[in-house]
Amino acid sequence: MNTSVIHQQILQDYDSLRERLRAAGMVAVICDEHGQRVSKPEGQLDWFDSLFINSPLINRYLQAAAKTWGDEHPPESVQVAPGIWFVPVPLTNRRRVSGYSVTILPTDEILESEQLLALCQSAQCDYQLTRSLLAQLPPVSSSDVPRTAALVRSLHEVQARLSVDEEAIESTGKQLAESYEEISLLYTIIQSMTVVQQPDRFVRIVCEELLATLPYRWIAMRMVDDPERLKKLAGELVIAGETGATRRNLRDHTGELIQEVQPDAPLVIDPLRNPAHRQYRCFGQNALIHPISSDGRLLGLLIAGDKQGDDSAASSVDMKLLGASASHTAIFLENAALYDDLNAMFLGTLEALTASIDAKDRYTCGHSQRVAHLTQQLAIAAGLEEDTVKRMHIAGLVHDVGKIGVPETVLLKPGRLTDDEFAWIRKHPDIGYRILKDIPQFKDILPGVLYHHERWDGGGYPRGIAGEDIPLVARLICLADSFDAMSSTRTYRSAMNRKQVLAEVESCAGTQFDPDLAKLFVKLEFDGYDRLVREHRANEHPAAAGIRAQSRGAAA
């Protein structure tokens, strides 16, 4: 590769740097190791560039300075005339200096130097106008030259890291572009691989990112019909792009492939050229099929359909990107399944814990689970995000965990409680808070446990706070807890009917309950709650069933 080609590439790489230096009152030029200028910037030059770039005098200074720089390692800044400094940065090719990027730095001395007149004459510029324009910049002070030169060199060093010789660019450019696409694609996919990301959303992101990266008309993902491992994704077909075929047609043919493809065997389908693939005409030309598998078991297929562009052949790069995406998808799906299992086990443990606490009082069987359900439904109605709704559900489950510290003689006492006994009941929010406060994962849930018996008007316990000072989670639980309590039979009273309970909620809005949440609560659908009530009644203690029956008889 000859020197002129090298410097042409360097000129292109240094365009942005030259513009920044120009804005700071400096000019960058490129010369070879002998000080000979190599090309000029494209476009029309302004007065400042013309003064230094068009001047034969500057060219002579460059040639003289280059002789000195050849013996200096690294080359030093030099004042070639009063008020004119050269700051050289060597340009290397295979460890050999092949030229210099020279920043021409005018200082304030040039305004009074005879060299300015010589420079203007050499560049065919008007002296008076040029001097006036220079004074308006203004040039840097001579004392600032070392600091300015250091800044210029650091800018060159940053730019130099981005510059490689043309031979390397020609031989590796395509590979770098492909690597960039792969890295960009995988970065996006990996960023989406989080347990809070919904599997269906993740699958769609993968398809959309592949569609934006690969030269294919459409990308699809077809999952095997395995609800145990894939939950809601089982049997799903997700498509990004325009297929030109009906969804039913694609579903049928991808279903056939799922039965035939081996978990570790990607394949290319070209129905336009291979008679054996004619039944897959809806896939277009050179479709890529990559299995999504884990531990030797097929989870689904990742499909790139109908190759586009001048090169219609399927490439190894395309298959590599598809394979990497399939691997990450398999990892995500396995992690999502593990998370679901862990979450189910966690919730199951909490439900067992709260059920055991509810069981201490045979009249409140299933209370915590019902409160959790209502809290969740109210959180949804309030427009909270899905992850927050899940946390509200957990808060509802454990809201009464503090009752484990209340004596059973108090919890199980028939009839109304004395003041001392009720004081024990009032302690359960604090007890629950102390039980859970050292569990980091319950940090956002603790306010619901501690404050769910606070009232909007400040008349609640344990702190007597009011209004929006009461955390939202506690206000949600307060409504759910009160609704279930009023809807349930106690030893000292019968359950209220639905109409009475909702009327009570409305009448207590703004006193006991958050008025905005109360409006939402009375509009909820209670089918899920009623189903839980039936389940819990089927499992309740006989004594509680008897009390409930007596209450109904008394009411009749």
C-alpha positions as CSV (number, residue, x, y, z in Angstrom):
1,M,0.0,0.0,0.0
2,N,1.5,3.3,-1.0
3,T,1.9,6.4,1.2
4,S,-0.6,8.5,-0.6
5,V,-3.3,6.0,-0.1
6,I,-2.4,5.8,3.6
7,H,-2.7,9.5,4.0
8,Q,-5.9,9.7,2.1
9,Q,-7.4,7.4,4.7
10,I,-5.9,9.4,7.5
11,L,-7.4,12.6,6.1
12,Q,-10.8,10.9,6.2
13,D,-10.3,9.7,9.7
14,Y,-9.2,13.1,10.9
15,D,-12.1,15.2,9.5
16,S,-13.9,15.5,12.8
17,L,-10.7,16.3,14.6
18,R,-9.7,19.0,12.1
19,E,-13.1,20.6,12.6
20,R,-12.7,20.7,16.4
21,L,-9.2,22.2,16.1
22,R,-10.5,24.8,13.6
23,A,-13.2,25.9,16.1
24,A,-10.4,26.4,18.6
25,G,-8.4,28.7,16.3
26,M,-6.0,26.0,15.0
27,V,-5.4,24.3,11.6
28,A,-4.5,20.6,11.1
29,V,-2.6,19.5,8.0
30,I,-1.1,16.2,7.0
31,C,2.4,15.8,5.6
32,D,4.7,12.9,4.8
33,E,7.9,12.2,6.7
34,H,9.7,14.7,4.5
35,G,7.3,17.5,5.3
36,Q,5.5,17.3,1.9
37,R,1.8,18.2,2.1
38,V,-0.5,15.3,1.3
39,S,-3.8,16.5,-0.2
40,K,-6.1,19.3,1.1
41,P,-9.4,19.2,2.9
42,E,-12.4,19.0,0.6
43,G,-14.8,21.9,0.1
44,Q,-14.2,25.7,0.1
45,L,-11.7,27.0,2.6
46,D,-12.4,30.0,4.8
47,W,-9.9,32.8,5.3
48,F,-8.2,31.1,8.3
49,D,-7.6,27.8,6.5
50,S,-6.6,29.6,3.3
51,L,-4.0,31.6,5.3
52,F,-2.1,28.5,6.5
53,I,-3.1,25.8,4.0
54,N,-2.6,27.8,0.7
55,S,0.7,29.4,1.8
56,P,3.9,28.2,0.1
57,L,5.7,29.7,3.1
58,I,4.0,27.2,5.5
59,N,5.0,24.4,3.1
60,R,8.6,25.4,3.4
61,Y,8.4,25.6,7.2
62,L,6.9,22.1,7.2
63,Q,9.8,20.6,5.2
64,A,12.3,22.3,7.4
65,A,10.6,21.1,10.6
66,A,10.2,17.5,9.3
67,K,14.0,17.2,9.0
68,T,14.3,18.0,12.7
69,W,11.4,15.7,13.7
70,G,13.0,12.7,12.1
71,D,15.7,12.8,14.8
72,E,13.3,13.4,17.7
73,H,11.3,10.6,19.4
74,P,8.7,11.9,20.0
75,P,8.9,15.0,17.8
76,E,8.7,18.2,19.7
77,S,6.6,21.3,19.1
78,V,8.5,24.0,17.3
79,Q,8.1,27.7,16.7
80,V,8.8,28.1,13.0
81,A,8.3,31.9,13.0
82,P,7.3,34.5,15.6
83,G,3.7,33.7,16.5
84,I,3.6,30.4,14.5
85,W,4.0,27.1,16.2
86,F,3.8,23.5,14.8
87,V,2.6,20.7,17.0
88,P,3.5,17.4,15.3
89,V,1.9,14.0,15.9
90,P,3.6,11.1,14.1
91,L,1.5,8.8,11.9
92,T,2.8,5.3,11.9
93,N,2.3,2.4,9.5
94,R,3.5,-1.0,10.8
95,R,5.6,0.8,13.5
96,R,7.3,3.1,11.0
97,V,6.7,6.8,10.9
98,S,5.2,7.6,7.5
99,G,4.2,11.2,8.2
100,Y,2.9,13.8,10.6
101,S,-0.4,15.3,11.5
102,V,0.7,18.9,12.2
103,T,-1.5,21.3,14.1
104,I,-0.6,25.0,13.2
105,L,-1.0,27.0,16.3
106,P,-0.9,30.9,15.9
107,T,-0.2,32.8,19.0
108,D,-0.7,36.5,20.0
109,E,2.9,37.3,18.8
110,I,1.8,36.9,15.1
111,L,-0.3,40.1,15.3
112,E,2.9,42.1,15.7
113,S,5.2,39.9,13.6
114,E,6.4,40.8,10.1
115,Q,5.8,37.1,9.3
116,L,2.1,37.8,9.1
117,L,2.6,40.1,6.2
118,A,4.9,37.5,4.5
119,L,2.3,34.8,5.2
120,C,-0.5,36.9,3.7
121,Q,1.5,37.6,0.6
122,S,2.4,34.0,0.3
123,A,-1.2,32.9,0.7
124,Q,-2.5,35.9,-1.4
125,C,-4.7,37.2,1.5
126,D,-5.4,40.8,2.4
127,Y,-3.1,41.7,5.2
128,Q,-5.3,44.3,7.0
129,L,-8.4,42.2,6.8
130,T,-6.5,39.0,7.9
131,R,-4.9,40.9,10.9
132,S,-8.3,42.2,12.0
133,L,-9.9,38.8,11.8
134,L,-7.0,37.2,13.7
135,A,-7.3,39.8,16.5
136,Q,-11.0,38.8,16.9
137,L,-10.2,35.1,17.4
138,P,-8.0,35.9,19.5
139,P,-4.9,33.7,19.2
140,V,-3.7,31.9,22.3
141,S,-1.0,33.4,24.5
142,S,2.6,32.3,23.9
143,S,2.7,31.1,27.5
144,D,-0.2,28.7,26.8
145,V,1.6,26.9,24.0
146,P,2.8,23.9,26.1
147,R,-0.6,23.3,27.6
148,T,-2.4,23.7,24.3
149,A,0.1,21.4,22.6
150,A,-0.5,18.7,25.2
151,L,-4.3,19.0,24.6
152,V,-3.8,18.7,20.9
153,R,-1.7,15.6,21.3
154,S,-4.2,14.0,23.6
155,L,-6.9,14.6,21.0
156,H,-4.8,13.0,18.4
157,E,-4.1,10.0,20.6
158,V,-7.8,9.5,21.1
159,Q,-8.4,9.8,17.4
160,A,-5.5,7.6,16.5
161,R,-7.0,4.7,18.4
162,L,-9.8,4.7,15.9
163,S,-7.6,4.7,12.9
164,V,-6.2,1.5,11.3
165,D,-4.4,1.1,8.0
166,E,-6.4,0.5,4.8
167,E,-5.1,-3.1,4.4
168,A,-6.5,-4.1,7.8
169,I,-9.8,-2.3,7.0
170,E,-10.1,-4.1,3.7
171,S,-9.3,-7.5,5.1
172,T,-11.3,-7.3,8.3
173,G,-14.0,-4.7,7.6
174,K,-16.7,-7.2,6.7
175,Q,-15.8,-9.3,9.7
176,L,-16.0,-6.3,12.0
177,A,-19.3,-5.3,10.6
178,E,-20.7,-8.8,11.1
179,S,-19.2,-8.9,14.6
180,Y,-20.7,-5.5,15.4
181,E,-24.1,-6.8,14.3
182,E,-23.7,-9.9,16.4
183,I,-22.6,-7.9,19.5
184,S,-25.3,-5.4,19.1
185,L,-28.0,-8.0,18.6
186,L,-26.7,-10.1,21.5
187,Y,-26.3,-7.1,23.8
188,T,-30.0,-6.2,23.2
189,I,-31.1,-9.8,23.8
190,I,-28.9,-10.1,27.0
191,Q,-30.2,-6.8,28.3
192,S,-33.7,-8.3,28.0
193,M,-32.8,-11.5,29.8
194,T,-34.1,-10.5,33.2
195,V,-36.5,-12.5,35.3
196,V,-38.9,-9.6,35.5
197,Q,-39.2,-9.6,31.7
198,Q,-42.3,-11.5,30.5
199,P,-41.4,-14.5,28.3
200,D,-43.8,-13.6,25.5
201,R,-42.3,-10.0,25.4
202,F,-38.7,-11.4,25.4
203,V,-39.5,-13.8,22.5
204,R,-41.0,-10.9,20.5
205,I,-37.9,-8.7,21.2
206,V,-35.6,-11.5,19.9
207,C,-37.7,-11.8,16.7
208,E,-37.8,-8.0,16.2
209,E,-34.1,-7.6,16.7
210,L,-33.2,-10.4,14.3
211,L,-35.5,-8.9,11.7
212,A,-33.7,-5.6,12.1
213,T,-30.3,-7.3,11.8
214,L,-30.7,-10.1,9.2
215,P,-31.5,-9.8,5.5
216,Y,-34.7,-11.7,5.8
217,R,-38.3,-10.7,5.2
218,W,-39.6,-12.2,8.4
219,I,-38.5,-13.9,11.6
220,A,-40.6,-16.3,13.6
221,M,-40.4,-18.4,16.8
222,R,-42.5,-21.5,17.2
223,M,-42.7,-23.2,20.6
224,V,-43.4,-26.8,21.3
225,D,-46.6,-27.6,23.1
226,D,-45.2,-28.2,26.5
227,P,-47.2,-26.3,29.2
228,E,-45.2,-27.7,32.0
229,R,-41.9,-26.2,30.8
230,L,-43.2,-23.2,28.7
231,K,-46.3,-22.2,30.6
232,K,-48.2,-19.6,28.5
233,L,-45.8,-19.8,25.6
234,A,-46.5,-23.5,24.9
235,G,-47.5,-24.0,21.3
236,E,-47.2,-20.3,20.5
237,L,-46.1,-18.8,17.1
238,V,-44.6,-15.3,17.3
239,I,-43.9,-13.5,14.0
240,A,-42.0,-10.3,13.2
241,G,-42.2,-9.0,9.7
242,E,-44.5,-9.7,6.7
243,T,-44.7,-13.4,5.8
244,G,-47.0,-13.3,2.8
245,A,-48.6,-16.4,4.2
246,T,-51.6,-17.0,6.5
247,R,-50.8,-17.6,10.1
248,R,-52.6,-20.9,10.0
249,N,-50.4,-22.0,7.1
250,L,-47.3,-21.1,9.0
251,R,-48.5,-22.7,12.2
252,D,-49.2,-26.0,10.4
253,H,-45.9,-26.1,8.6
254,T,-43.8,-25.1,11.7
255,G,-45.7,-27.7,13.6
256,E,-44.6,-30.3,11.1
257,L,-41.0,-29.1,11.4
258,I,-41.1,-29.4,15.2
259,Q,-41.8,-33.1,14.8
260,E,-38.9,-33.6,12.4
261,V,-36.1,-31.3,13.5
262,Q,-33.4,-32.7,15.9
263,P,-32.5,-30.5,18.9
264,D,-29.0,-30.0,17.7
265,A,-29.5,-29.9,13.9
266,P,-30.1,-26.5,12.2
267,L,-31.1,-26.6,8.6
268,V,-31.7,-24.5,5.5
269,I,-35.0,-24.9,3.6
270,D,-35.1,-23.7,0.0
271,P,-38.4,-24.6,-1.6
272,L,-37.6,-22.6,-4.8
273,R,-34.6,-24.8,-5.6
274,N,-35.1,-28.1,-3.7
275,P,-38.1,-30.2,-4.7
276,A,-38.0,-32.0,-1.4
277,H,-38.9,-28.7,0.3
278,R,-41.8,-27.7,-2.0
279,Q,-44.4,-28.1,0.9
280,Y,-42.6,-25.2,2.7
281,R,-43.1,-22.6,-0.1
282,C,-44.6,-20.2,2.5
283,F,-41.1,-20.0,4.0
284,G,-39.7,-18.2,0.9
285,Q,-36.1,-18.7,-0.4
286,N,-33.3,-20.0,1.7
287,A,-35.1,-20.0,5.1
288,L,-33.0,-20.8,8.1
289,I,-34.3,-23.1,10.8
290,H,-32.5,-23.2,14.1
291,P,-33.7,-25.4,17.1
292,I,-34.1,-23.8,20.5
293,S,-33.1,-26.6,22.8
294,S,-31.9,-27.2,26.4
295,D,-30.4,-30.4,27.8
296,G,-31.1,-32.2,24.6
297,R,-34.8,-31.3,24.6
298,L,-36.4,-29.2,21.9
299,L,-38.2,-26.1,23.2
300,G,-39.0,-24.6,19.8
301,L,-37.7,-23.3,16.5
302,L,-36.2,-20.0,15.5
303,I,-37.0,-19.3,11.8
304,A,-35.6,-16.7,9.4
305,G,-37.9,-16.7,6.3
306,D,-37.5,-15.5,2.7
307,K,-33.9,-14.2,2.2
308,Q,-33.7,-10.7,0.7
309,G,-31.0,-8.7,-1.1
310,D,-28.6,-9.3,-4.0
311,D,-27.1,-12.4,-2.3
312,S,-29.9,-14.8,-1.9
313,A,-27.7,-17.6,-0.6
314,A,-28.0,-18.5,3.1
315,S,-24.8,-17.5,4.9
316,S,-22.9,-18.9,7.8
317,V,-23.0,-15.5,9.5
318,D,-26.8,-15.5,9.4
319,M,-27.0,-19.0,10.8
320,K,-24.4,-18.0,13.5
321,L,-26.6,-15.1,14.6
322,L,-29.7,-17.2,14.6
323,G,-27.9,-19.9,16.6
324,A,-26.6,-17.4,19.2
325,S,-30.1,-16.0,19.6
326,A,-31.6,-19.5,19.9
327,S,-29.1,-20.3,22.6
328,H,-29.9,-17.2,24.6
329,T,-33.6,-17.8,24.2
330,A,-33.2,-21.3,25.6
331,I,-31.3,-20.0,28.6
332,F,-33.9,-17.3,29.1
333,L,-36.8,-19.8,28.9
334,E,-35.0,-22.2,31.4
335,N,-34.4,-19.3,33.8
336,A,-38.0,-18.1,33.4
337,A,-39.2,-21.6,34.3
338,L,-36.9,-21.7,37.3
339,Y,-38.1,-18.3,38.4
340,D,-41.7,-19.4,38.0
341,D,-40.9,-22.5,40.1
342,L,-39.1,-20.5,42.8
343,N,-41.9,-17.9,42.8
344,A,-44.5,-20.6,43.1
345,M,-42.6,-22.3,45.9
346,F,-42.1,-18.9,47.6
347,L,-45.8,-18.0,47.4
348,G,-46.8,-21.5,48.4
349,T,-44.6,-21.2,51.5
350,L,-46.1,-17.8,52.3
351,E,-49.6,-19.2,51.8
352,A,-48.8,-22.2,54.1
353,L,-47.4,-19.8,56.7
354,T,-50.3,-17.4,56.6
355,A,-52.8,-20.3,56.5
356,S,-51.2,-21.8,59.6
357,I,-51.6,-18.4,61.3
358,D,-55.2,-18.1,60.1
359,A,-55.8,-21.6,61.4
360,K,-55.1,-20.4,65.0
361,D,-58.5,-18.6,64.7
362,R,-60.9,-21.2,63.3
363,Y,-63.2,-18.4,62.3
364,T,-60.7,-16.7,59.9
365,C,-59.8,-19.6,57.7
366,G,-58.4,-18.3,54.4
367,H,-58.5,-14.7,55.5
368,S,-55.0,-13.8,54.4
369,Q,-55.4,-15.4,51.0
370,R,-58.6,-13.6,50.4
371,V,-57.1,-10.3,51.5
372,A,-54.1,-10.9,49.2
373,H,-56.5,-11.5,46.3
374,L,-58.5,-8.4,46.9
375,T,-55.4,-6.3,47.4
376,Q,-54.1,-7.5,44.1
377,Q,-57.4,-6.7,42.3
378,L,-57.5,-3.2,43.8
379,A,-53.9,-2.6,42.8
380,I,-54.7,-3.5,39.2
381,A,-57.8,-1.3,39.3
382,A,-55.5,1.6,40.6
383,G,-53.3,1.2,37.5
384,L,-50.2,0.0,39.3
385,E,-47.5,-1.8,37.2
386,E,-47.5,-5.6,37.0
387,D,-44.5,-6.1,39.2
388,T,-45.9,-3.8,41.8
389,V,-49.2,-5.6,41.7
390,K,-47.4,-8.9,42.5
391,R,-45.7,-7.2,45.5
392,M,-49.0,-5.9,46.7
393,H,-50.4,-9.5,46.6
394,I,-47.5,-10.7,48.7
395,A,-48.1,-7.9,51.2
396,G,-51.7,-8.9,51.5
397,L,-50.6,-12.5,52.2
398,V,-48.4,-11.6,55.1
399,H,-50.3,-8.6,56.5
400,D,-51.4,-10.5,59.6
401,V,-48.2,-12.5,60.2
402,G,-47.9,-10.6,63.5
403,K,-50.8,-12.5,64.9
404,I,-48.4,-15.4,65.5
405,G,-47.3,-13.3,68.6
406,V,-50.8,-12.8,69.9
407,P,-51.9,-15.3,72.6
408,E,-54.4,-17.9,71.3
409,T,-56.6,-17.2,74.3
410,V,-57.2,-13.7,72.9
411,L,-57.5,-14.9,69.2
412,L,-59.9,-17.7,70.1
413,K,-62.0,-15.9,72.7
414,P,-65.7,-16.2,72.0
415,G,-67.5,-12.9,72.2
416,R,-66.1,-9.4,72.4
417,L,-62.7,-8.6,73.7
418,T,-61.8,-6.5,76.8
419,D,-59.7,-3.4,76.4
420,D,-56.6,-5.4,77.6
421,E,-57.3,-8.2,75.1
422,F,-57.8,-5.7,72.3
423,A,-54.5,-4.1,73.2
424,W,-52.9,-7.4,72.3
425,I,-54.6,-7.4,68.9
426,R,-53.4,-3.9,68.3
427,K,-49.8,-5.2,68.7
428,H,-49.9,-7.5,65.8
429,P,-48.8,-5.0,63.1
430,D,-45.7,-4.1,65.2
431,I,-45.0,-7.8,65.8
432,G,-45.3,-8.6,62.1
433,Y,-43.0,-5.7,61.2
434,R,-40.3,-7.0,63.6
435,I,-40.6,-10.5,62.2
436,L,-40.1,-9.4,58.6
437,K,-37.9,-6.3,58.9
438,D,-34.6,-8.2,58.6
439,I,-35.6,-9.9,55.3
440,P,-34.3,-7.6,52.5
441,Q,-36.8,-8.9,49.9
442,F,-39.7,-7.7,52.2
443,K,-38.5,-4.1,52.4
444,D,-41.3,-2.7,50.2
445,I,-43.9,-4.9,51.9
446,L,-43.2,-3.8,55.5
447,P,-45.3,-0.6,55.4
448,G,-48.3,-2.8,54.5
449,V,-47.7,-5.0,57.5
450,L,-47.2,-2.1,59.9
451,Y,-49.8,0.4,58.8
452,H,-52.8,-1.7,57.4
453,H,-54.9,-0.7,60.4
454,E,-54.3,3.0,60.1
455,R,-57.4,5.1,59.1
456,W,-57.6,7.9,56.5
457,D,-58.8,10.3,59.3
458,G,-55.9,9.4,61.6
459,G,-57.9,7.4,64.1
460,G,-56.2,4.1,63.4
461,Y,-53.3,2.2,64.9
462,P,-50.4,1.6,65.6
463,R,-49.1,5.2,64.8
464,G,-52.2,7.2,64.1
465,I,-51.0,8.6,60.8
466,A,-53.5,9.9,58.3
467,G,-54.3,10.6,54.6
468,E,-51.5,10.1,52.1
469,D,-49.0,9.7,54.9
470,I,-50.3,6.2,55.1
471,P,-48.3,4.2,52.5
472,L,-50.3,3.1,49.5
473,V,-49.8,-0.6,50.1
474,A,-51.3,-0.2,53.6
475,R,-54.3,1.7,52.2
476,L,-54.9,-1.1,49.7
477,I,-54.8,-3.8,52.4
478,C,-57.0,-1.8,54.7
479,L,-59.8,-1.9,52.3
480,A,-59.3,-5.6,51.4
481,D,-58.9,-6.6,55.1
482,S,-62.0,-4.6,56.2
483,F,-64.1,-6.0,53.4
484,D,-63.2,-9.6,54.2
485,A,-63.8,-9.0,57.9
486,M,-67.3,-7.6,57.3
487,S,-68.1,-10.4,54.9
488,S,-67.1,-13.1,57.4
489,T,-69.0,-14.5,60.4
490,R,-67.5,-14.0,63.9
491,T,-68.5,-15.4,67.3
492,Y,-70.0,-12.1,68.3
493,R,-71.8,-11.2,65.0
494,S,-73.0,-12.6,61.7
495,A,-71.5,-11.8,58.3
496,M,-72.9,-8.8,56.4
497,N,-74.3,-9.4,52.9
498,R,-72.5,-8.0,49.9
499,K,-74.8,-5.0,49.5
500,Q,-74.3,-4.0,53.2
501,V,-70.5,-4.4,53.0
502,L,-70.2,-2.2,49.9
503,A,-72.5,0.4,51.4
504,E,-70.3,0.5,54.5
505,V,-67.2,0.9,52.3
506,E,-68.8,3.9,50.6
507,S,-70.0,5.4,53.8
508,C,-66.5,5.1,55.4
509,A,-64.7,6.6,52.4
510,G,-62.8,9.6,53.6
511,T,-62.9,8.6,57.2
512,Q,-61.6,5.0,57.5
513,F,-60.6,4.5,53.8
514,D,-58.8,6.3,51.1
515,P,-61.7,7.9,49.2
516,D,-60.2,7.4,45.7
517,L,-59.4,3.7,46.4
518,A,-62.8,3.2,48.0
519,K,-64.5,4.3,44.7
520,L,-62.4,1.8,42.8
521,F,-63.0,-1.0,45.3
522,V,-66.8,-0.9,45.1
523,K,-66.6,-1.4,41.3
524,L,-64.4,-4.6,41.5
525,E,-65.6,-7.9,40.3
526,F,-65.8,-10.3,43.2
527,D,-66.1,-13.7,41.4
528,G,-62.5,-14.7,42.3
529,Y,-63.1,-13.7,45.9
530,D,-66.4,-15.7,46.1
531,R,-64.6,-18.7,44.7
532,L,-62.0,-18.5,47.4
533,V,-64.7,-18.2,50.0
534,R,-66.3,-21.4,48.8
535,E,-63.0,-23.2,48.8
536,H,-62.2,-22.1,52.3
537,R,-65.6,-22.9,53.6
538,A,-65.2,-26.4,52.3
539,N,-62.1,-26.8,54.4
540,E,-63.1,-24.8,57.5
541,H,-63.3,-26.0,61.1
542,P,-66.7,-27.7,62.0
543,A,-67.1,-25.3,64.9
544,A,-66.8,-22.3,62.6
545,A,-69.3,-23.8,60.2
546,G,-71.7,-24.3,63.1
547,I,-71.3,-20.7,64.2
548,R,-71.9,-19.5,60.7
549,A,-75.1,-21.7,60.4
550,Q,-76.4,-20.4,63.8
551,S,-75.8,-16.8,62.6
552,R,-77.8,-17.4,59.4
553,G,-80.6,-19.0,61.5
554,A,-80.6,-16.0,63.9
555,A,-80.7,-13.6,61.0
556,A,-83.6,-15.5,59.5
